[in-house]
Amino acid sequence: MTIQHKMIEARPAPRSTVGPIAWLRANLFSGPVNTVFTLIGIYLLYLLLTPTIQWAFINADWIGTSRDDCSREGACWVFVSARFTQFIYGLYPRSELWRVDVTFITFAALIAWLAIPRLPFKRWVALATLVAFPIFAYFMLYGGHFGLPQVPTHRWGGLMLTLVLAVVGMVGALPIGILLALGRRSQMPIVKSFCVVFIEFWRGVPLITVLFMASVMLPLFMPTGVSVDRLIRAFIGITLFQSAYMAEVIRGGLQAIPRGQEEAAAALGMSYWMRMGLIVLPQALKMMIPGIVNTFISLFKDTTLVMIIGLFDLLGIVQAALSDSRWLGFSLEGYVFAAFMFWVFCFSMSRYSQYLERKLHTGHKR
Amino acid sequence: MSVRPKAHSLGPKPPFWRDRAKRALIFQALLIAAVVVFLLYIIGNTQDNLAARGITTGFGFLTNTAGFGIVQSLIDYSSQSTYGRTFVVGLLNTLLVSALGIIAATIIGFTVGIARLSPNWLIARLASGYIEIFRNIPLLLQIFFWYFAVLRAMPSARDSYSLGEVIFLNVRGLYVPEPLFESGFGLIPLAFGVAIVASIALTIWNKRRHEATGQRLPAGWISLGLIVGLPLLVLFVTGVPVTWDVPELRGFNFRGGITIIPEFLALWLALSIYTASFIAEIVRSGIQAIPHGQTEAAQALSLPQNLVLRLVVVPQALRVIIPPLTSQYLNLIKNSSLATAIGYPDLVSVFAGTTLNQTGQAIEVIAMTMAVYLTISLLVSMFMNWFNARVALVER
């Protein structure tokens, strides 16, 4: 009998289960049906991608200032670059663009601070974002104080207006949504039914009719002689509409908090607002961040509807540029550019909300 | 330890603002008062404004002559018709595009959602690519894309794309043959009805027999054969009493057949493709919500694969799928109002748009439009709740 003293070298895994070929066999060609599907998929990709890449990159024109620089064989991105400033800032005075830049860089920094989990002082930054920043943004963008010339809202447009509408709509809808959600769970029958009717009403009608209402009926509701800025009308419409959706998201969060939490707080002698403000809402809101991000994504996409009431958001200003007689026939380039901008914003937000969902989920797992 | 005063045990009654019931009453009374004051303020202002502009309120305008044409109407309509009729035309157009959109979105959504779970890596990636692209681009942009960049860029009638010289696509829309029914065609719907009744009877009988003897017929296939086969049989026996009115190019335009306007096509495509990307995710999460053990347990009972799907996976997945699916259907119906941006004559476009501009009756028009959408929303969610309750019963 012989005794093996040396360790036998680990043998490589059988060739048929590792490596690219095995991967291909397992994932793409595991049977006749799968093979057919794979081939159809490859053909589809070929059909879609080759003309797209040809059009968007290989045959595209990138450099130039007017339509004479377009060879017309592929996409003419000259149209986008010539109009880029307008697409981003609308008709904001060219000499004042730095104000928009400063505002949005500040906003991006605040949001980044909130979004990166490692950074400290979250509560104070959140407070600054929700309270101090809107005031700062108002003075920066609208002006009229501190030596900054006033920029009337009809000159606002492009991506800037899209962001302003989405952020204001969100910041406005959050507190109203919280109140409505609390009201819907209230034990006072009149408060409860008032909130239910309010939520169901705004959720049951399309945003476009809300915007129509804000733009046509709001002036009728005001005292004679008082006129409301068109942008403010859009804000009011969007905020009312969005607060109903926000209320439902927050209600979901409130329902997820065990009843015992509130009962324990009540047993300590806390009042209703202390129980809600210190115990229930912070937990519910934390749990609902992914839902709130999703609401924000849909609001961000919905801001495009303001072009129907005559405001020029990113899509509106692209659409307006397309009807410019010097640039007729570039609708594809315009839409692809706008779609890409919206897509980048929405996709990164949805990825972030998925990341949060995973992160917060482990926190609640037992 | 400090001595605390006794709470409200035996002492004097607490003041009324500490009494929860009374406080609730006061708070609610204040709320009602605030709402009433707010409404009175708005109504007062509105009356002043309307008087200043010389607008009379009321629904009398609905009987006035509209005086404008509508490019697509499912009922007889001319510019001599009343505003009331434009309302109905717009409503029907909204319902048409919503119904067809829901059907298409459901088919695409279920296909993509199931493809996303495919073991085939490439198919799964293609499906998730579809979802991520179309979900993250605003619907209005997609409508514009299909309308202005695709359908408005089609060739003129003379150079139309054609499919077998029967179906034509050009800048004015899609032209398809129109079936003209001759006498004797009435038998075919009749046969269809008979086939449906027979299939229902067969299904019930099959279920009873299954419960009694444990044997079952492939009732689904037999029903499908009946429903497709019987009308076809009658069709051929009666000698195909249908002729097709094929569109033909005469002069500058096509005559005959059915014209599907590009506005409808663009809206329908965009609504279906956009909503399908959300439905696909709902379907995927619904299927993934069924624990794998369920499938394995059913297989261990030696149920064949199709019965595992039909009796175990699908009924449970439907319970997860139906509530969010309802909201997607509702979203689609509400989103069809974006028609107004490209001029498809839906309710918002012809009524809250043209009619409002011509009559100035803002309050009545907006209220009627909103009431329609609210009613549809409530009806759909009632129906889906009923259906949901039925499906949920399967669980026991």
Boltz contact constraints between the chains, C-beta under 6 A:
constraints:
  - contact:
      token1: [A, 27]
      token2: [B, 121]
      max_distance: 6.0
  - contact:
      token1: [A, 28]
      token2: [B, 121]
      max_distance: 6.0
  - contact:
      token1: [A, 28]
      token2: [B, 122]
      max_distance: 6.0
  - contact:
      token1: [A, 34]
      token2: [B, 120]
      max_distance: 6.0
  - contact:
      token1: [A, 37]
      token2: [B, 120]
      max_distance: 6.0
  - contact:
      token1: [A, 37]
      token2: [B, 123]
      max_distance: 6.0
  - contact:
      token1: [A, 38]
      token2: [B, 122]
      max_distance: 6.0
  - contact:
      token1: [A, 41]
      token2: [B, 122]
      max_distance: 6.0
  - contact:
      token1: [A, 41]
      token2: [B, 123]
      max_distance: 6.0
  - contact:
      token1: [A, 41]
      token2: [B, 126]
      max_distance: 6.0
  - contact:
      token1: [A, 188]
      token2: [B, 24]
      max_distance: 6.0
  - contact:
      token1: [A, 188]
      token2: [B, 28]
      max_distance: 6.0
  - contact:
      token1: [A, 190]
      token2: [B, 28]
      max_distance: 6.0
  - contact:
      token1: [A, 191]
      token2: [B, 28]
      max_distance: 6.0
  - contact:
      token1: [A, 204]
      token2: [B, 374]
      max_distance: 6.0
  - contact:
      token1: [A, 204]
      token2: [B, 377]
      max_distance: 6.0
  - contact:
      token1: [A, 205]
      token2: [B, 370]
      max_distance: 6.0
  - contact:
      token1: [A, 205]
      token2: [B, 373]
      max_distance: 6.0
  - contact:
      token1: [A, 206]
      token2: [B, 334]
      max_distance: 6.0
  - contact:
      token1: [A, 206]
      token2: [B, 337]
      max_distance: 6.0
  - contact:
      token1: [A, 206]
      token2: [B, 373]
      max_distance: 6.0
  - contact:
      token1: [A, 208]
      token2: [B, 337]
      max_distance: 6.0
  - contact:
      token1: [A, 208]
      token2: [B, 348]
      max_distance: 6.0
  - contact:
      token1: [A, 209]
      token2: [B, 369]
      max_distance: 6.0
  - contact:
      token1: [A, 209]
      token2: [B, 370]
      max_distance: 6.0
  - contact:
      token1: [A, 212]
      token2: [B, 352]
      max_distance: 6.0
  - contact:
      token1: [A, 213]
      token2: [B, 366]
      max_distance: 6.0
  - contact:
      token1: [A, 216]
      token2: [B, 362]
      max_distance: 6.0
  - contact:
      token1: [A, 217]
      token2: [B, 362]
      max_distance: 6.0
  - contact:
      token1: [A, 220]
      token2: [B, 46]
      max_distance: 6.0
  - contact:
      token1: [A, 220]
      token2: [B, 49]
      max_distance: 6.0
  - contact:
      token1: [A, 221]
      token2: [B, 42]
      max_distance: 6.0
  - contact:
      token1: [A, 221]
      token2: [B, 45]
      max_distance: 6.0
  - contact:
      token1: [A, 221]
      token2: [B, 46]
      max_distance: 6.0
  - contact:
      token1: [A, 223]
      token2: [B, 45]
      max_distance: 6.0
  - contact:
      token1: [A, 224]
      token2: [B, 48]
      max_distance: 6.0
  - contact:
      token1: [A, 224]
      token2: [B, 49]
      max_distance: 6.0
  - contact:
      token1: [A, 224]
      token2: [B, 52]
      max_distance: 6.0
  - contact:
      token1: [A, 301]
      token2: [B, 138]
      max_distance: 6.0
  - contact:
      token1: [A, 304]
      token2: [B, 138]
      max_distance: 6.0
  - contact:
      token1: [A, 304]
      token2: [B, 140]
      max_distance: 6.0
  - contact:
      token1: [A, 308]
      token2: [B, 341]
      max_distance: 6.0
  - contact:
      token1: [A, 315]
      token2: [B, 141]
      max_distance: 6.0
  - contact:
      token1: [A, 331]
      token2: [B, 148]
      max_distance: 6.0
  - contact:
      token1: [A, 331]
      token2: [B, 149]
      max_distance: 6.0
  - contact:
      token1: [A, 332]
      token2: [B, 149]
      max_distance: 6.0
  - contact:
      token1: [A, 335]
      token2: [B, 145]
      max_distance: 6.0
  - contact:
      token1: [A, 335]
      token2: [B, 149]
      max_distance: 6.0
  - contact:
      token1: [A, 338]
      token2: [B, 141]
      max_distance: 6.0
  - contact:
      token1: [A, 339]
      token2: [B, 137]
      max_distance: 6.0
  - contact:
      token1: [A, 339]
      token2: [B, 141]
      max_distance: 6.0
  - contact:
      token1: [A, 342]
      token2: [B, 137]
      max_distance: 6.0
  - contact:
      token1: [A, 342]
      token2: [B, 138]
      max_distance: 6.0
  - contact:
      token1: [A, 343]
      token2: [B, 136]
      max_distance: 6.0
  - contact:
      token1: [A, 343]
      token2: [B, 137]
      max_distance: 6.0
  - contact:
      token1: [A, 346]
      token2: [B, 136]
      max_distance: 6.0
  - contact:
      token1: [A, 347]
      token2: [B, 136]
      max_distance: 6.0
